[in-house]
Amino acid sequence: MAATAELELGDVQGEPVSSGAGKFLQDVWTVLEMKTIFLLKGWFLWAVRPLVFPAGIFYWLTILAPDDPDSVRRIMTGAIIFGFSLSATNMLTQQLIQDRFLGRLKLMITLPISKAAYGFGVLAFATLTSLPVVILLLAMAPFMSVDFELTWVFFPLIVPILFGLAGITFIIASYAPSMETGSIMGNLFGVVLVVISPVFFTVDQAPTALRWLGWVSPMRYAADGVMKSLSGSTDVWLEFLILTGFALATTSLGLWKMKWRDQ
């Protein structure tokens, strides 16, 4: 396996840059390119799951929803957050778990690639792979008679959402006792996090047992911010700050705990 990883890493290395910002950016690009190569090898599985489930939920819930523009936009919001969760936790966890247990992290040390460059490369990959679900759902919306007004804050807002979710995957990959257990944890977490959070409805509409979770779940603030950005509003500063703090905390902890020399 190590030999295979060495070959794959060798395929994406370009002309070396000795130090400074140039080397950092080259290392980030190397990680992003390597992740993309791994993705393309199993593109059908990775492409279908993050797209089909959110699109299916969006379609059926929109049909069953009351004839209320806010309710339908909230369903669209929940589908977007669900798509982010699938791509940035389920799929990314698989990649990070494989990096750790198949020895790719050890090889990156020998290149050498810093933890920061590795982290930014993974975050760039998470952002890149999450864009298709956004494009698909925005394209579906007019055909589903969804009335929305997309504002510019939507795009900067999705960055801390994806970074926060990616940070969680770093933590899962760092503490997982085995590749199989880590994969199960990632798959479950991506779904459970959305189910227990008020993303398809507001926190006031949540069942009493789940309402208190809505006040602490970062996905609630992600959904509130996305909902505002789809409703013509740019007032998402509170949500942006909360999500940015969450992203910094999870990513920093995950990279700090990442076992680069795991045996």
ABEGO torsion letter per residue (X at the ends): XAAAAAAAAAAABBBBBABEAAAAAAAAAAAAAAAAAAAAAAAAAAAAAAAAAAAAAAAAAAAABBBBAAAAAAAAAAAAAAAAAAAAAAAAAAAAAAAAAAGAAAAAAAOBBBAAAAAAAAAAAAAAAAAAAAAAAAAAAAAAGBBBBBBAAAAAAAAAAAAAAAAAAAAAAAABABAAAAAAAAAAAAAAAAAABBAABBAAABBAAAAAAAAABAAAAAAAAAAAAAAGBABAAAAAAAAAAAAAAAAAAAAAABBAABX
